[in-house]
């Protein structure tokens, strides 16, 4: 139970009707969850407007309503607080309700188009191996020490974030590493949190269905660094031209990492094989089980973050050499027939290009590279032909297939993908709408020493069609088909 005025601390209020000295139970922005004595925050979302459900929330027992527009019907005994931005108010209220949990640990946010999950997850494992109690908020899962919780969004809503941070406080967690998505920043889900550091991985084509322009997408990412306190560090990839933009207005300590240009933390790739990477980081060599140029950046980012958070250099390097790849990120298996299957989350043009170029740099060219890829429905359509073009140009054979079509017709999605294929590459492509069948076809086409890349879904263990999620695990399915070939 909390006093309403305490929950509203630091929330800019435009008008108040009623008593803010009320004792309330919980905060909700979903009217279906409201019970007696609760606070309902009416949020204007992309799909629905919470203001339409104020009456429902009050009828279910809400004692207070936080809104951007006062309702026409005011109910006696209910307190109404008008604010300029309900989402921002919700985030500040969530932090207040859970006693500002981000202030009681070192919270580091990771943002960028690609690499967020890998960097955040590897940092979780790095600091766990170093003997600390660590938390993780990621696309794949949420970790509180050794306990795992299911994740539903890259960046959860502000109530969920603060509830888990509070749980981390209760469990004695010292560090938390968190993926920070552009949606999360734009929707104020991270407002009210105190960050000890921010990491920028890279920026490329993604989420333009939501942000409309690349400049808007970039500037939303920048906003995260603008809001970092002077006590934090801002660590950016200096090889990405957008890295410098992130640092323009930050008050945080500016730090850089790079493979190609001068930076505070530099690395050079000495060996790049399917068995791993040999890197020289700031003059010291380290072997990693991770594969590819893009993972060289990820490793350098976690080394830099570890250093900035106080890990001793040699311990940092030793622990990095023990880290394994993240689920669904360049996760591979080699069959008895020497067919290599790689499952990767690459769902943007830049990520797909990185993975394909990594494979092509390692393979001998005596084997074929068969790529299985598609694009999700109800998402940025402009990247679809780019994905098709990259897949066809950098593969020996390509099978275009469904990803998560959601409410779109999968055949129409694949027509968009096929539209980007160059005429000379078209003969290398085929379309198999059913993803299970597409993976099976790739396995049947593969000869010993060939490589199969299954891109787009990575760690996901479902496929979403017309609002229904069915069990679907790329890694599990390709293993089953490769095993059948060996019988």
N, C-alpha and C positions, 0 to 999 in steps of 0.2 A: 504494500500500500504506500502511495506517495501523495504528497500535497501537490495539487495542480500547478500552483505558482512556482514551485521548485522545479517541476518538469519543464516549465516555460522559461526558465532562466536563460537569458541571452537570445530568446526568440523575439525578433522585432514585431510588435503587435500594432495593428492599425485601429482596431476597435474591440471593445470587450462588452458583452452583455451578460450580466450575472456575476457569480462569486468565484474567484480564482483560488479561494482558500479551501476548496473542496478536497476531500480525500478520495483518490481514485485507485482503481485496481491495476488495469493494464491499458496499453496503447494499441490501437489497431487502425489500419488503413483499409482493411477488408471488412465491410459491414457484416458479412456472414459470420465473422468470428467475435463480434461484439457481444458482451454480456453485461449484466447489471454492474454499475459503478465504473464502467470503462470510459476511455477517451477515444473518440473516433476522429481521425484525421482525413478530411476529404481531399484526395489527391487527384489532380487532372492527369490521367495517364494517356498513353498513345492509343489505347483501345476503348477505355471507358472513363467517365468522369465521376469521381467519388461524390461530387455534390448531388448527384442524382439519387444517392443512397443515404442521405442525411436522415430523412424521415424513418427509413428502415432501421438505422442504427439507434435512433432515439427510442423507437418502439421496442427495441431489444434491450434497452436499459442504459444506453450511453448517458452519462452525466455531463459530459463536455464534448463540444464539437469544435474542431479547428478547421477553418475554411478560408478560401480566398474571396468568396462571395457570400454574404449573409443570406440565409434562406428567408423566403417570404413569411414562412410560418415559424414563429418563435415560441417554444414551449416553456412554460413556467417551471423553474427548478433546474433547467438545463443551462449550462454556461456556454456561450458562443464566443469564440475568439477569431477575429479576422486577421489574416496575415497576407503578406504580399506573395509569398511562395510556399505552398503547403508542403512540397517535397523537402525544401530546405528546413522548414520548421520541424517536420517529422524527424529529420536526421539529428538536429540539435536536441530535440525532445528525447530521442532514443538514447543519445549519449548521457543526458541528464538522468533518465530513468534508471539506467544501469550503472550509475555512479562513475561516469567517464572512464571506462575500463582501458581505453587506449593509452591513458596517461600512466598506467601501472605496468607497462611492458614496453619493449622496443618494437614498434610496428614499422615494417618496411613494405612499401607498395611497389609493385612491378607493373609497368605499363608499356605499351607498344603493340604493333600489329602481330608479330610473331615472337615466340619465345617466352611469353609471360608464364605459362604453366611450367615449362621446363626450368626456368630460372627460379621461380618461387619454390617449386618442389625440391629442386636440388639444394637450395639454401636451407630448407627445412631439414633435409637429410644431413647436410654438412654440419649444421649446428647441433643436431641430435647426436651425431657421431662425436662431436667435440664435448659432449657431456651435459649439454643444456637441455632444459625442458622447453619444447618448441611447439608453436602452433602454426597452422597453415589454412589459408582460405583460398581455394583454387577451383578451377573448372572441374577437375577430376574428383576431388573430395575435400572435406574439411577435417583437419587433424587437431586434436587437443591432446598434446603429449602423444601417447601411443594409441589413443582412441580415435576411431574413424567414424565420420558422419557423412551422409550423402549430400552432395552439392547439386543445386538446381540451376544456378546462374554463375557466370564468370565472377561477377561482383554481386553478392546477395543484396537484398534491401537493407536499409539502415538499421531496422529493428533486429533483423537476423544477425547482421555483422556485430552489433553491440552485445547481443545476447551471447554469442560465441566468445567474444572478447571477455565478457564478464565471467563466463565459464572458465576461460583460460586463466583469469586472475585467481579464481577459486582453486584451480589446480596447480598454481605456482608456475605458470608459463612465463619465461623471461623474454623470449623473442617470438614474434609472429610475422610470417611472410605472406603477403596478400596480393593476388592478382587484382589490378585496377583497370577495368574496361572503360572504353570511351562512353558507353551507355551509363555506367555507374557514376562517372564524373558528371556527365550532362544532367543526370537525374538526381544529383546531390546526395547519392548514397554514401559518399565518403566525407561529406561535410560534418564538422564537429569532431572528427578523429584527429588525434595527434600522431603524426608520423615522425619516426626517427630518421627515415631516409626514403628516397624515391629513386627508382631505376628505370631508365628508358632504353628499350632494346632496339627498336627500329620502327619505321613507318612506311607502309605501302598500301596498295589498293584494298580497302575492306569497309564494310558497314556504310557504304554510300547510299543504301536504301534508307538509312536513318539520318545520317548527317548531311546528305544531299551533295556537298562538295568536299573535295579533299582538304581545302583550306579550313573548312569548318571542323572537319575530323581532326586535323593537326592542332588547331587552336583549342579544342576541347582537351586533348592530351596535355597541351601546354598549361592549361588552367590548373592541373594537378600540381605541377611544379611551382606555379605562381603562388599557390597556397601553402607550400611547405614553410615551416618556421625556420628562423635563423639557426636554431640548434640542430637542424637536420642536415643530411647530405643529399645532393642531387647528382646522381651518377648517370652519365649519358654515353651512348655509343657515338664516338666522334667520327666514325666512318659513315654514318648516316647524315645526310645534309640537313635533316630536320633536328638533329641533336642539339645544335647550337641554338635553335629557336626555343627549345625547352628551357634553356638557361637564361634567356634574355631578361626576365623580370623576377627570377627566384631570389629569395633572401637566404636560401640554404647554401651550404658550402659546395662549391662547384667542383666536380670530379669527372674525369673522362677515361674511357677505355677504347682501344682500337687495335686492329690488326694491320691497317694500311697507313695510318697517319700517326703523328706524334701525339701521345696522350699520357696521362698520369699512370695508366696501366696499359702496357703493350704486350702483345703476344705474337709469336711467329710459329707457323705450322711447320714442323720438321718432318713428320710422317703422317700420312692419312690413309688408313687401311680399314677393311671391314672389321678388323679386330680392335680398332680404336685410333686414337690420336696421340702423337707425341708433340708437345708444345714447349716453347721456351717463353715463360712469362717473366717479364722484368729481369731477364738474365738467368732464371732458374728453369731447369727442365722438369716437366711433369708428364706422366703417361695417363691418359684417360680412356675408359671403356666406351665413351661416347664417340660418335662417328660424324665426320663431315665439317665443312667450313662453318656452317651456321652454328654447330655445337661448339666450335672453337670460340665464337663470340659468347655463347652461353656460359662456357667454363670461365672465360676471362671476366665476365660480369659477376659471377659468384665469387671468384677469387678477390676481385676488387671490393665487393660488398663485405666479404668476410674480413678483409684487411681493415676497412673503414669501421667495422663493428668490433675490432679489437682482437681478432684471431692472430696468433703468432704465425709468421711467414711459413716456416717449415711444417708446422702442424696443418696449416691451411692447405699446402700442396699435398701433403701425405693423405689427408682426408679426401681431397678432390680425386686422387687416384683410386679411391675405394668406391666412388659413387657409380651406381648403375643408371641406365637410361630410364626415362619416365614412361609409364604405360602409354602406349599409343603414339609415342614420339620415336620414330625410326626404330621400332621394335621389330626384330627379325628372327626368323627361324630357318634353319638349313635342313632339308629333308635328306633321307638316306640316298636319294638319287642326285644329291648335290644341287637341288633347286633351292634358291634363296628367296624367301618371301618376306617382304618388308611392309609393315603397317605403319602409316603415318597420318597425323591429323591435318596435314597440309590441305587447307581449304581456301587459300587465297592464291592469286597468281604468283606472287613473290615467294611464298612458302613452297608451292609446287615446283617452281623453277629451282629453288635452293636444293630441294631433295633430289630432283632429277639430275642436276649438275653434280651433286655430291656422288651419286651412284655412278654417273658416267666418268667421273674423275678417277674412281677406284677400279672400275671393271676393265677387263683387258680388250674389250670389243669383239672377242671371239664368241661371246654369248649374247643372247638377245635380252632386251629389257622390255618387259610387258607391263604396261600401266593400266590399272583399273581406276577410273575416276569419274566423278559426276559433280553436280552442284546442288546445294540445298534449295528448296522452294521457299517462297515468301521472303526472300532475301535479295540483296543487291544483284540485279540482273546484268549490270554492265560488266561484271567480272567473268561471266560465263564464257563468252567467245575467247577471252584472253586465256582462260584455263584450257580450253580446247586447243588453242594454238600452241601453247607451251607444251602440253602433253604430247601432241602429235609430233612436234619438232624435235623433242628430246628423247623420244622412245622408239624402240624397234616396232612395237605394235601397241595399239591403244584400244581398250574396251571402254566405251562410254556407258555409264550405268546410273541408276538412281542413287542419290545420297539420302537425304531426308526430304522427300518431295512436299511434305506438309499438306497444304490445301491446293497446291498446283498440280497440273497434269504432268507426270514425269516425262512423257514423250515430248511435250512442248518445251520443258526445261532442256532436254537433250538436243533439241533442234537449235536452241540458243547456243549451246556448247559447240555443236558441230559447225555452226556458222563461222567460227573463228579459225577453222582448220585451213591451212594453205592447200591449194589444189594439188601440189606435188606430194603432200603428206596424206592426202585423203585415203589413198590406197592402203595405208597402214592402220586404218581405223575400222572399228565395227561398233555397233550399238546393241547392247543386251540390257533391256530395261530392268529386268529382275536382277537385283544385286547379288543374290545367292548364286544364280545361274552364271552371272558374269565372272564371279570368283572361280567357280567350277571350270568355266571355259578357259580362263587364264592358266589354271593348273594343267588342263588337258593339252594346251598349246605349248607348254614349257617343256624343254628338253634339259638333260643334265647340264648343270652350270649356268642355266638361264636365271634371270632375276625377275621376280614379280613385285611390283609396287602397288599396294592397295591404298589409295589416298582419300582423304576427306573426312573420315569419321574417327580414326585413331582410337582413343580410349572409350568412345561411346559404345554402349552395349545394347542399343536399341535402334530401331528405324521408325520414324514418325510419318504416318500416312493418314491424311484427313483427320488429324487430331488424336489418332490412336497410336500408341507406342507399342511395338512388338519387339521381343527379344531378338537382337542381332549384334553379333560380335565378330568383326572382320578377322581378328587374330584367331579366334576359336574356329571359325569356318574354314579359313585357309589351311589351318593345321589338319582339320578333318579330311579335306580333299587331298592334301599332299600324302596323308597316311594311306588313303585309299589307293593312290597310284603305286604305293610301295608293295601292295599285296599281290 
